[in-house]
Amino acid sequence: MDATGDGHGWILAAVDAYELPLVRYARRLLGDVDLAADAVQHAFVQLCGQSRATAGENPAAWLFRVCRNRALDHLRRAGREQPLVEEAAEPATGSAMPPAMADRSADPATAVEQRELAARLRDLLRELPAPQREAIDLWCEGFTAKEIAAITGRTEGNVRVLTHRGLTALRSHPAIRHMLAVDATA
């Protein structure tokens, strides 16, 4: 038993830790907040039916995989061919911004510049093939190649290749090269 006395405190801890990252991930997959919430809810309902041993000590990869499968099921039912769709503009939240960027955002001009940069990067990410985009999304959420492989059902080597190719494509994109050149002169 845990501190709550019901033996399910680990599920509540998982909800606290993974709900927002799962919603962001599902929203990028589905392009719809309501459908994303449904996929996340499904993942947590499935978690409630699992033992702690089945889900593992850190259930993040398990939750993301269940959420991903639910999202892909929905996309298949909807008759879509491509599993990853264009996402709506993400709301500007403090949790979505790295701490180093949040410290500099006291200046309104810097905050606007960061939002514009984030929007441009999201646009460039949409141009990548779906498998690369998904691997980079999960990598940005903090997952290792091994965890991404478990979530997506790919091999760890394939995940590393997808991430590398996606990041290389982004680095070589003319818009990124221009941004890097401007930063180097500043």
trRosetta pair geometry for C-beta under 8 A, 3 or more apart (Angstrom, degrees):
i j d omega theta_ij theta_ji phi_ij phi_ji
1 5 5.8 13 177 -140 127 35
1 6 7.3 118 -146 38 96 11
1 7 5.2 -72 -115 -70 62 77
2 5 7.5 -87 75 -25 56 23
2 6 7.7 -30 50 55 89 54
2 7 6.3 130 8 -112 85 27
2 8 7.8 -125 31 46 122 23
2 9 3.7 -117 92 35 144 130
2 10 6.5 167 -47 -34 154 79
3 9 5.9 91 48 -101 76 170
4 7 8.0 -106 74 5 96 25
4 8 7.0 -64 78 64 137 66
4 9 4.1 160 7 -73 117 108
4 12 7.2 90 -42 21 156 143
6 9 7.0 130 57 -38 83 76
8 11 4.7 -26 -180 22 85 119
8 12 6.8 87 128 -17 80 92
8 48 7.5 23 -145 -133 127 79
9 12 5.5 -52 -153 38 44 111
9 13 6.2 47 148 -21 71 103
10 13 5.4 -49 -146 37 35 115
10 14 6.4 40 151 -23 64 102
10 52 5.4 51 74 -109 162 118
10 59 8.0 108 154 -11 105 128
11 14 5.6 -51 -150 34 33 113
11 15 6.6 37 149 -21 64 100
11 44 7.5 105 -174 -163 99 87
11 47 5.9 148 -130 127 98 112
11 48 6.0 63 -140 -94 151 68
12 15 5.5 -47 -149 32 36 114
12 16 6.5 36 152 -17 65 103
13 16 5.7 -53 -150 37 33 112
13 17 6.1 22 156 -13 66 112
14 17 5.8 -61 -140 43 29 105
14 18 5.6 -20 177 20 68 118
14 44 7.5 166 108 -120 111 89
14 47 6.3 -138 100 175 153 157
14 55 7.8 -39 -89 154 158 148
14 59 5.2 -11 -119 58 135 127
14 63 6.7 170 177 -61 119 144
15 18 7.0 -78 -124 53 15 80
15 19 5.3 31 -176 -50 61 114
15 44 6.0 55 -95 -127 95 135
16 19 7.0 -17 -105 3 10 110
17 60 7.6 -85 121 -80 118 98
18 21 5.6 -67 -152 51 57 106
18 22 5.3 57 153 -27 87 111
18 59 7.5 -99 -14 90 156 89
18 60 5.8 -176 -98 -112 131 76
18 63 5.4 70 141 94 157 161
18 64 7.9 -117 -165 -53 127 81
19 22 5.9 -65 -149 39 24 111
19 23 6.3 23 158 -20 64 107
19 40 6.5 85 -148 175 66 134
19 44 7.6 10 -96 -64 89 136
20 23 5.7 -52 -144 34 32 111
20 24 6.5 33 157 -18 65 103
20 95 6.3 -10 150 122 155 156
21 24 5.7 -53 -149 36 34 112
21 25 6.2 33 155 -18 66 109
21 141 5.3 104 -161 -151 119 117
22 25 5.6 -56 -145 40 31 112
22 26 6.0 26 159 -15 68 109
22 39 7.9 -153 163 107 101 93
22 40 4.5 122 123 -118 119 106
22 43 6.4 -132 -160 57 147 153
22 63 6.2 -75 -88 143 132 115
22 64 6.7 -144 -107 -93 86 66
22 67 5.2 -156 -158 -86 107 167
23 26 5.9 -56 -139 42 28 107
23 27 6.0 33 157 -24 63 109
23 33 7.9 25 -176 -148 104 73
23 36 5.5 89 -157 141 63 117
23 37 6.5 18 -123 -86 103 62
23 40 5.3 -24 -76 -52 69 156
24 27 5.8 -58 -148 35 25 113
24 28 6.6 25 154 -18 62 104
24 90 7.4 30 -136 -128 97 124
24 96 7.4 156 -108 -103 142 104
24 141 7.5 165 85 -97 123 112
25 28 5.9 -57 -154 33 30 108
25 29 6.6 26 150 -16 64 107
25 64 6.5 -31 116 -135 168 98
25 67 6.7 80 94 114 119 138
25 68 7.7 -58 144 -74 120 85
25 137 6.4 123 -125 149 80 121
25 138 7.2 53 -123 -87 124 72
25 141 6.5 -2 -71 -69 114 151
26 29 5.5 -55 -149 38 36 113
26 30 5.9 3 163 6 71 115
26 35 7.4 -152 155 114 106 73
26 36 3.6 138 110 -146 104 83
26 37 7.7 172 97 -36 141 25
26 39 4.4 177 -142 74 138 132
26 40 5.6 -128 1 -47 154 90
26 67 5.4 -95 -73 171 112 115
26 68 8.0 -138 -94 -80 75 46
26 70 8.0 -13 -125 81 121 105
26 71 5.4 -163 -140 -75 82 131
27 30 6.4 -68 -131 53 25 90
27 31 7.2 90 177 -84 57 12
27 32 7.3 -143 -136 65 67 26
27 33 6.0 10 -114 -97 113 54
27 36 4.0 -13 -69 -79 65 162
27 87 6.2 75 134 -140 84 111
27 88 7.5 -73 173 37 109 92
27 90 7.9 114 110 -103 139 86
28 31 7.7 26 -162 -65 19 54
28 84 7.0 -9 142 -151 82 100
28 87 4.8 -37 -120 -77 59 136
28 137 5.7 -180 106 -132 160 146
29 36 7.5 134 53 -103 89 92
29 39 7.7 -54 71 61 131 176
29 68 6.8 -177 -91 -126 161 67
29 71 4.3 41 116 161 141 152
29 72 7.6 -72 179 -57 132 65
29 75 7.6 -104 157 -43 94 132
29 83 6.9 -34 -158 155 92 82
29 84 5.8 -77 -129 -113 54 71
29 85 7.4 59 160 25 32 79
29 134 7.6 50 -94 -109 92 104
30 35 4.4 -143 162 101 151 124
30 36 5.3 -166 47 -65 128 77
30 39 6.8 180 -32 -14 142 140
30 71 5.3 -120 -54 -147 103 105
30 74 6.6 7 -113 88 119 136
30 75 7.0 -141 -109 -63 73 98
30 85 6.8 4 -178 38 17 116
31 35 7.9 18 64 54 56 131
31 85 4.1 -61 -28 95 132 118
31 86 5.9 56 -109 77 129 53
31 87 5.6 -141 -106 -105 68 43
31 88 6.5 111 -164 -23 68 80
32 35 4.1 59 83 19 115 110
32 36 6.3 178 88 -15 57 86
32 88 8.0 84 -89 -14 34 119
33 36 5.6 -58 -148 37 29 114
33 37 6.4 31 155 -21 65 104
33 88 7.6 -50 -39 38 92 138
34 37 5.7 -50 -148 33 31 111
34 38 6.6 34 151 -20 62 103
35 38 5.5 -51 -151 34 35 116
35 39 6.5 36 151 -19 66 103
35 71 7.5 97 144 -124 104 79
35 74 6.0 149 -165 158 119 162
36 39 5.7 -53 -150 35 33 110
36 40 6.4 30 153 -16 66 106
36 71 7.5 17 -109 -101 59 115
37 40 5.7 -55 -146 39 32 110
37 41 6.1 34 154 -21 66 107
38 41 5.7 -54 -144 37 29 112
38 42 6.3 34 154 -23 63 105
38 70 7.5 -150 120 151 82 128
38 74 7.7 106 92 -78 126 147
39 42 5.6 -51 -150 33 30 115
39 43 6.7 34 150 -22 62 102
39 67 5.0 86 148 -159 101 75
39 70 4.2 160 -136 99 82 120
39 71 4.7 21 -118 -63 155 81
39 74 7.0 -93 -74 -7 108 138
40 43 5.6 -50 -153 31 35 113
40 44 6.6 26 153 -12 66 105
40 67 5.8 18 -93 -121 52 121
41 44 5.9 -59 -150 40 33 106
41 45 6.2 35 152 -21 67 106
42 45 5.7 -53 -145 36 31 112
42 46 6.3 31 155 -18 64 106
42 66 7.0 -153 117 148 89 102
42 67 7.2 140 72 -107 94 57
42 70 4.6 137 83 -112 147 159
43 46 5.8 -57 -152 37 29 111
43 47 6.4 35 148 -24 63 105
43 63 5.0 83 166 -160 128 73
43 64 7.9 38 -138 -68 152 17
43 66 4.2 134 -122 96 84 112
43 67 4.1 -26 -57 -64 141 83
43 70 6.7 -122 -53 3 81 139
44 47 5.2 -46 -146 31 38 118
44 48 6.7 47 152 -26 63 96
44 63 7.4 27 -73 -134 60 111
45 48 5.7 -46 -157 24 35 115
45 49 7.2 26 148 -12 61 103
46 49 5.9 -61 -160 37 38 109
46 50 6.8 36 146 -25 67 108
46 66 5.1 -154 69 -163 151 151
47 50 5.6 -60 -152 30 39 114
47 55 6.0 56 -140 -100 86 145
47 59 6.5 83 -130 165 121 153
47 62 7.4 114 -100 116 95 116
47 63 6.4 0 -68 -94 129 93
47 66 7.5 -164 -50 40 82 162
50 54 4.4 -126 -170 81 102 125
50 55 4.8 108 118 -46 139 101
50 62 7.8 -145 109 160 176 146
51 54 4.7 98 54 2 78 101
51 55 7.3 -163 87 2 42 86
52 55 6.1 -63 -146 46 33 102
52 57 7.9 48 166 -93 95 41
53 56 7.7 35 -178 -75 27 30
55 59 4.0 -6 162 -108 111 116
55 62 4.9 -156 -150 72 71 166
55 63 7.9 40 -156 -47 112 81
56 59 5.6 152 62 -86 86 57
56 61 7.4 5 49 50 154 101
56 62 6.0 166 21 -25 112 128
58 61 7.5 63 109 5 90 89
59 62 4.7 -60 -164 48 74 118
59 63 5.4 77 135 -28 93 101
60 63 5.9 -60 -147 38 27 109
60 64 6.2 21 160 -15 65 109
60 143 7.3 -164 130 -96 126 100
60 147 7.0 3 98 -161 109 134
61 64 5.9 -56 -144 39 30 109
61 65 6.2 31 157 -21 64 108
61 143 7.2 116 -89 -135 86 122
61 147 4.6 -130 -86 -154 117 86
61 150 4.4 26 176 94 134 130
61 151 5.4 -120 -155 -60 75 86
62 65 5.9 -59 -150 35 27 110
62 66 6.5 22 155 -15 64 107
62 150 8.0 -44 -65 143 50 122
63 66 6.0 -57 -147 38 30 107
63 67 6.1 28 155 -17 65 111
64 67 5.6 -56 -143 41 31 113
64 68 6.0 35 155 -23 65 107
64 138 7.1 97 178 -123 151 113
64 143 7.5 -56 14 -76 171 148
64 147 8.0 66 45 161 142 99
64 151 4.4 -27 106 -126 115 124
65 68 5.6 -52 -144 36 29 113
65 69 6.4 30 156 -19 63 105
65 150 6.4 -80 -60 136 132 75
65 151 4.6 -144 -71 -136 77 52
65 152 7.7 -123 -109 -40 83 25
65 153 7.6 110 -139 -45 109 83
66 69 5.8 -53 -148 35 30 111
66 70 6.5 30 153 -18 63 106
67 70 5.8 -56 -151 36 30 111
67 71 6.4 30 152 -19 65 107
68 71 5.7 -56 -148 37 31 111
68 72 6.2 28 155 -16 66 107
68 151 6.0 105 -7 171 148 90
68 152 6.9 -100 163 -96 167 55
69 72 5.8 -55 -144 39 30 109
69 73 6.3 37 153 -23 64 104
70 73 5.6 -51 -149 33 31 115
70 74 6.6 32 152 -19 63 103
71 74 5.7 -54 -153 34 32 111
71 75 6.5 30 151 -17 65 105
71 83 7.9 89 120 -174 98 93
72 75 5.5 -52 -145 37 36 112
72 76 6.3 38 154 -21 66 103
72 83 5.6 -12 -115 -138 90 118
73 76 5.8 -55 -149 35 30 111
73 77 6.4 29 154 -17 64 106
74 77 5.7 -56 -149 37 31 110
74 78 6.2 26 154 -16 66 110
75 78 5.6 -58 -145 41 31 110
75 80 4.6 -70 -173 58 87 119
75 83 5.6 125 94 -129 163 59
75 85 7.7 -177 -116 -26 122 113
76 79 7.7 47 175 -68 32 24
76 80 7.4 -88 -77 51 25 73
80 83 7.5 131 111 -91 112 32
80 85 7.1 -53 -166 -65 155 119
82 85 6.7 122 98 -78 103 67
82 130 5.7 -175 -169 -61 93 143
83 130 5.7 115 57 176 86 147
83 134 7.8 -2 101 -59 116 139
84 130 4.2 162 27 -139 114 97
84 133 5.5 177 122 86 164 131
84 134 5.9 -146 -66 -59 140 97
86 126 5.7 35 -113 -136 79 134
87 90 7.1 13 137 -54 127 85
87 122 6.9 -92 64 -172 115 120
87 126 7.6 -141 20 -84 81 110
89 119 6.7 -8 -129 -115 104 103
89 122 7.7 129 -120 88 59 162
90 93 7.9 -88 153 11 98 93
90 96 6.2 162 145 -146 134 164
90 118 7.6 -83 54 145 118 124
90 122 7.2 -171 -1 -89 107 152
91 96 7.8 150 84 -5 63 148
92 96 7.2 -128 -149 57 37 128
92 97 7.7 25 -164 -40 77 118
92 115 6.1 -34 -94 -107 129 116
93 96 4.8 91 62 1 86 103
93 97 7.5 -169 91 -4 49 88
94 97 6.1 -69 -155 39 36 105
94 102 6.1 60 -153 -120 85 131
97 101 4.8 -115 178 88 100 118
97 102 5.0 127 108 -66 117 87
97 105 7.0 19 157 -39 161 147
97 114 7.3 50 -129 150 122 139
98 101 4.9 86 63 11 82 103
98 102 7.0 -147 97 -12 40 89
99 102 5.4 -54 -143 33 36 115
99 103 6.6 41 158 -25 66 99
100 103 6.1 -50 -157 25 31 112
100 104 7.2 17 152 -7 60 107
101 104 6.0 -64 -155 42 38 105
101 105 6.4 50 149 -42 69 105
101 114 5.8 128 -171 -139 120 146
102 105 5.5 -48 -149 14 34 121
103 106 7.5 -26 168 -17 41 100
104 107 6.9 -37 168 26 68 102
104 110 5.3 -110 144 155 95 150
104 114 7.8 134 92 -54 109 138
105 110 5.9 -146 -114 102 41 105
105 111 4.4 76 -157 -88 89 93
105 114 6.5 -68 -97 24 100 151
106 110 7.7 27 55 53 49 129
107 110 4.0 72 78 8 105 112
107 111 6.8 -179 88 -13 54 83
108 111 5.5 -53 -147 35 35 114
108 112 6.4 34 156 -18 68 103
109 112 5.9 -53 -149 36 32 109
109 113 6.3 34 151 -20 64 108
110 113 5.5 -55 -147 38 32 114
110 114 6.2 33 154 -21 66 106
111 114 5.8 -54 -148 35 29 111
111 115 6.5 29 154 -18 63 105
112 115 5.8 -54 -149 36 32 110
112 116 6.3 31 153 -17 66 106
113 116 5.8 -56 -148 38 30 111
113 117 6.3 31 153 -19 64 108
114 117 5.6 -53 -145 37 32 113
114 118 6.2 34 155 -20 65 105
115 118 5.7 -53 -146 36 31 112
115 119 6.4 31 154 -19 64 105
116 119 5.7 -53 -147 36 31 111
116 120 6.4 32 153 -19 64 105
117 120 5.7 -54 -147 36 31 111
117 121 6.3 30 154 -18 65 106
117 179 7.6 110 -128 -141 102 144
118 121 5.7 -54 -147 37 31 111
118 122 6.4 35 153 -21 64 104
119 122 5.7 -51 -149 34 32 113
119 123 6.6 36 150 -20 63 103
120 123 5.6 -53 -154 34 34 114
120 124 6.5 31 150 -17 66 105
120 175 6.7 -147 175 155 120 138
120 179 8.0 147 111 -66 148 142
121 124 5.6 -53 -147 38 35 110
121 125 6.3 41 152 -24 66 103
121 170 7.8 37 -146 -154 84 128
122 125 5.6 -50 -147 33 32 115
122 126 6.7 40 151 -26 62 100
123 126 5.8 -51 -157 25 32 115
123 127 7.3 34 147 -22 60 100
124 127 5.7 -50 -162 24 41 115
124 128 7.7 49 144 -28 63 93
124 170 5.9 97 139 -128 127 89
124 173 5.8 142 -147 101 126 177
124 175 6.5 -143 -82 67 126 132
124 176 7.0 87 -138 -48 166 106
125 128 5.8 -42 -165 13 45 115
125 133 5.6 107 170 -130 87 96
125 136 6.7 -144 -136 92 110 140
125 137 7.8 103 -178 -66 139 85
125 170 7.4 3 -82 -94 64 123
126 133 7.2 52 -106 -116 28 143
127 173 7.9 110 74 -110 144 136
128 132 4.4 -108 165 90 120 119
128 133 4.6 153 84 -62 112 86
128 136 7.2 50 79 12 167 139
128 166 5.2 44 -150 -133 148 96
128 169 6.1 132 -106 87 98 143
128 170 7.4 -32 -65 -58 124 91
129 132 5.0 82 63 13 82 106
129 133 6.9 -154 92 -10 37 92
129 166 8.0 -118 48 -91 79 94
130 133 5.6 -57 -142 37 30 114
130 134 6.2 29 162 -19 66 106
131 134 5.9 -54 -146 36 30 109
131 135 6.4 30 156 -19 64 107
131 152 8.0 102 -144 -173 83 146
131 154 7.7 101 -156 -70 116 151
131 162 5.3 -99 135 -131 97 136
132 135 5.8 -56 -148 37 31 110
132 136 6.3 26 156 -14 66 108
132 162 4.9 -156 -99 -175 59 85
132 163 7.4 160 -148 -83 70 26
132 165 5.8 -95 -109 89 126 98
132 166 3.4 160 179 -76 109 111
132 169 7.2 36 163 27 159 138
133 136 6.0 -60 -149 40 28 107
133 137 6.2 35 152 -25 64 106
133 166 6.8 172 -64 -129 37 138
134 137 5.5 -49 -146 32 32 116
134 138 6.5 25 159 -12 65 105
134 152 6.5 119 129 -102 129 131
134 162 7.9 -20 66 152 81 144
135 138 6.1 -59 -151 40 28 105
135 139 6.1 31 151 -21 64 110
135 148 5.9 74 -137 175 72 145
135 152 7.3 -39 -83 -31 75 162
135 159 5.5 171 -131 -153 119 72
135 162 4.0 128 -6 110 161 120
135 163 4.7 -123 140 -66 121 76
135 166 6.3 170 71 1 109 146
136 139 5.3 -53 -141 38 33 115
136 140 6.2 36 156 -21 66 104
136 162 8.0 -127 -33 134 75 90
136 163 6.0 141 -77 -127 66 71
136 166 4.8 -125 -47 121 124 149
136 167 6.8 155 -105 -59 116 78
137 140 5.9 -59 -153 36 26 109
137 141 6.7 25 149 -19 62 105
138 141 5.4 -51 -151 33 38 115
138 143 4.7 -36 162 43 92 134
138 147 7.6 -160 163 106 120 95
138 148 4.6 132 109 -112 140 102
138 151 6.2 179 -128 66 150 153
138 152 7.4 -122 -15 -39 160 113
139 142 7.9 97 174 -35 31 10
139 143 6.3 -89 -93 62 34 79
139 145 7.9 14 -97 -76 101 62
139 148 6.6 -12 -62 -67 73 145
139 163 5.4 100 -52 -125 152 127
143 147 4.1 -127 -166 91 100 124
143 148 5.0 127 118 -57 126 81
143 151 7.0 -20 -165 -9 165 139
144 147 4.8 95 51 9 75 100
144 148 7.0 -137 96 -4 38 87
145 148 5.6 -53 -144 38 32 112
145 149 6.3 39 153 -24 64 104
145 156 5.1 85 133 -162 103 85
145 159 4.7 154 -159 99 83 121
145 160 5.0 13 -133 -66 147 83
145 163 7.0 -108 -100 4 97 145
146 149 5.7 -51 -151 32 29 115
146 150 6.7 29 150 -18 62 104
146 156 5.3 -5 -94 -109 58 123
147 150 5.6 -52 -151 35 36 112
147 151 6.4 35 151 -20 67 105
148 151 5.6 -54 -147 37 34 112
148 152 6.0 6 164 2 69 114
148 154 7.6 -21 128 55 84 109
148 159 4.6 139 97 -152 118 143
148 163 7.7 92 79 -53 171 124
149 152 6.5 -68 -133 50 23 92
149 153 7.7 -121 176 59 54 3
149 154 5.3 -103 -131 80 69 70
149 155 5.9 -15 -140 167 125 16
149 156 4.4 -63 -44 -77 155 59
149 158 7.4 115 -110 57 99 90
149 159 4.8 -111 -66 -19 82 139
152 159 6.9 142 46 -91 133 108
154 158 4.4 -113 169 85 114 128
154 159 5.4 138 93 -55 122 84
154 162 7.5 18 136 -8 168 140
155 158 4.5 95 57 5 83 104
155 159 7.1 -146 94 -6 45 84
156 159 5.6 -53 -151 34 34 113
156 160 6.5 36 151 -19 65 103
157 160 5.7 -53 -151 34 33 112
157 161 6.4 32 152 -18 66 105
158 161 5.6 -54 -148 37 34 111
158 162 6.2 34 154 -20 67 106
159 162 5.7 -53 -145 37 31 111
159 163 6.2 29 157 -17 65 107
160 163 5.9 -56 -146 39 28 109
160 164 6.1 27 156 -18 64 111
161 164 5.8 -57 -144 39 28 110
161 165 6.1 24 160 -15 66 109
162 165 6.0 -58 -143 40 26 106
162 166 6.1 25 158 -18 63 111
163 166 5.9 -59 -147 38 26 111
163 167 6.2 20 159 -13 64 110
164 167 6.1 -60 -145 41 26 105
164 168 6.1 27 156 -19 64 111
165 168 5.6 -55 -142 39 29 113
165 169 6.2 32 156 -21 64 105
166 169 5.7 -53 -148 34 29 111
166 170 6.5 28 153 -17 63 104
167 170 5.6 -52 -148 36 34 112
167 171 6.3 35 153 -19 66 105
168 171 5.7 -53 -145 37 31 111
168 172 6.2 16 160 -9 65 112
169 172 6.1 -65 -142 45 27 101
169 173 6.6 49 152 -48 62 94
170 173 5.7 -36 -155 -1 34 118
170 176 5.8 99 160 -50 67 160
171 176 5.9 -124 -136 117 25 145
171 177 7.8 76 163 -68 52 77
172 176 7.5 43 48 64 14 122
172 177 7.0 14 -159 -52 30 114
173 176 4.5 79 66 10 93 106
173 177 6.8 -166 87 -9 45 87
174 177 5.5 -56 -142 38 32 113
174 178 6.2 36 157 -23 66 104
175 178 5.7 -53 -150 34 30 113
175 179 6.5 31 150 -19 64 104
176 179 5.5 -51 -148 36 35 111
176 180 6.2 34 153 -18 67 105
177 180 5.8 -54 -146 38 30 111
177 181 6.3 32 153 -21 63 107
178 181 5.7 -55 -147 36 30 112
178 182 6.4 31 153 -19 64 105
179 182 5.8 -54 -149 35 31 111
179 183 6.4 31 153 -18 64 107
180 183 5.7 -53 -147 38 32 112
180 184 6.4 36 153 -24 64 105
181 184 5.7 -51 -147 32 32 113
181 185 6.7 23 156 -12 63 106
182 185 6.1 -62 -153 39 31 104
182 186 6.4 35 151 -30 65 109
183 186 5.6 -55 -146 27 33 116
